[in-house]
């Protein structure tokens, strides 16, 4: 098990390096002149020259890439002399010196440095730290809602195979899987925040924390999470219902289930004690994938509902050509996806003894 976890972490680091490289070349190399994009067309040459020097845009691409990898790496090189763009104490304020490499360089241990926003000059890590909790709350509630309802409806559909309830659930699942998140957001927002607003009392836009314009106090507005969480939960809910129903029907026709019934075990007890655990394996695997999909789909949902999360932050950064912020948001989402995938893989191995046996051998 430990070897498998180490192998998963190794694969994850390789994938993360690939994402970092792709993001760097997409937003630093391909767009053209980042300095020109930052200040617009009405800028003098001296201003552009100063910006290129400040952000290191005048350096060769390979050197910019090496600097970016050095900024992101927890174990990095730091120049003892703070002159120039080279990584120095002014860039890595909080660090722990490990040992010197040469007269001018030393190896340090630090937090990943995502640089500063082009627009507000604020550290990207601070902007992401303020927005990411809102996204995690929204995604977690959505996936929990989809998982619980998907398992419940899937079990009842399997127990009542061929009934009107079963057919209705299957039809709903097929419809839910075919509706994109952004269209579902527009439809749900229009229906519950406009047409039925007098009955629901819900707003189209709003975030987890709101500030009272009279008192100036900040409070939690839980009602604002209802519409975006339902919107994000529609598609995974449809998938989970189908997975639980089909997996349970398949497990109920297996030999061990029939043997349990022949020994006098009730259908309900046989399902709970035998079929359910195996039937949930594909669901758990799907949860990790759909959580990652939520982190991608949350960009549109947060933008439509005005939810102040990393998705809304990413759209705003793209509109302003704020590439360090865009890159930081994408890398944060990629890192979350890898961590969730590794965790779910460990849980999956624990649930399925066959996988544990293969790893031992």
PyMOL commands that set and color helices and strands:
alter all, ss='L'
color gray80, all
select helices_A, chain A and resi 2-29+34-39+45-55+61-72+124-159+164-178+181-195+197-200+224-252+255-262+267-279+281-305+310-319+323-351+353-360
alter helices_A, ss='H'
color red, helices_A
select strands_A, chain A and resi 75-79+95-100+105-110+209-211+218-220
alter strands_A, ss='S'
color yellow, strands_A
deselect
rebuild
show_as cartoon
